[in-house]
Amino acid sequence: MIFGDRTLILNNNLRKIKISVFEIIKLSRFFINTAVRTAFVTLKLSLILPILTFGVFISVILKIVLFFSNKWLYIKINTKYVLRPVLRILLFVIGVKVTRPKDIAISNAVIVSNHWGYLDSLLLMAFFPGMVISNVDVKQMPFVGKIMKMMGFVFVNRQNNNSIPVIIEKSTEIINNTDLSIAFFPEGGTGDGFKLRRFKSSFFELAFTAKKNVIPVVIRIKTINKEAPNQDNINQVVFHNSQENILKHLLKLLQLKSIEISFAVLQQISYYEIHSKYLSRKIICEIAEKEISDFIDKN
């Protein structure tokens, strides 16, 4: 009986030792994984910050050099030859791989796209010579907002409909005084990365004021760390500015090893068609929404 009790006590002690060893291994893995992720993010930040600093420095120097020239010349040169290459390098450092058509030739147009975060804005500016109408929240960010304002960005306050005519006027000036495009997101906010939200027609007025073609574009997340997007990993890429701090989200994004993104350029709605068929901005909005929605559903 005593021998049996001792055996039982010994077995219990061994079981406790096994649990302790398991917990130690589990805890060790956690610390190792955390250290690796921290080092990975630190490495990316050590590359991103100098790239951004260099881009801002060149933009400021260009602004000084072209101070007495036409302001549209600065916006055109800075957007094409400073902003675009800097954004392409940043996307590469972040780990974004882009699949796109090889024969893209879009310039001086109104571009509309689905929207799921700040990466889609960077992609549009990196691969199309143009600017994106940005949310006023970005303008209010320390340092970043002032730099973007200096570069000629247009900001919209979606809570104030009275600001829309001013934005349309400023955007029209950019399109008509440069050969750049203006892009905007007619969903009026970020989606979940899977489904398309209903389009708002306000900014389609640009087709009339600028007299330019409207080009629908679809930007899709193909893989995240080589896995298909799902409810667990999608929020590391998709950013909802009303729910999360952008800096915290950026740190989560930088932990990802790779993000594969594709974009497709759909059939344009020509200004000739808009003018000759007397298409209203609501009809143009419906056509663009249907094109993008159909493409997403079929692909």
Secondary structure, DSSP 8 states (H G I E B T S, - for coil): -HHHHHHHHHHHHHHHHHHHHHHHHHHHHHHHHHHHHHHHHHHHHHHHHHHHHHHHHHHHHHHHHTTTS-HHHHHHHHIIIIIHHHHHHHHHHHTEEEE--TT----SSEEEE---SHHHHHHHHHHSSEEE-EEHHHHTSTTHHHHHHHTT--EE-TT-GGGHHHHHHHHHHHHHHSS-EEEE-TTSS---SSS------GGGGHHHHS---EEEEEEEEEEETTB---TTTGGGT---TTTS-HHHHHHHHHT-S-EEEEEEE---B-HHHHHHTT--HHHHHHHHHHHHHHHHHH-
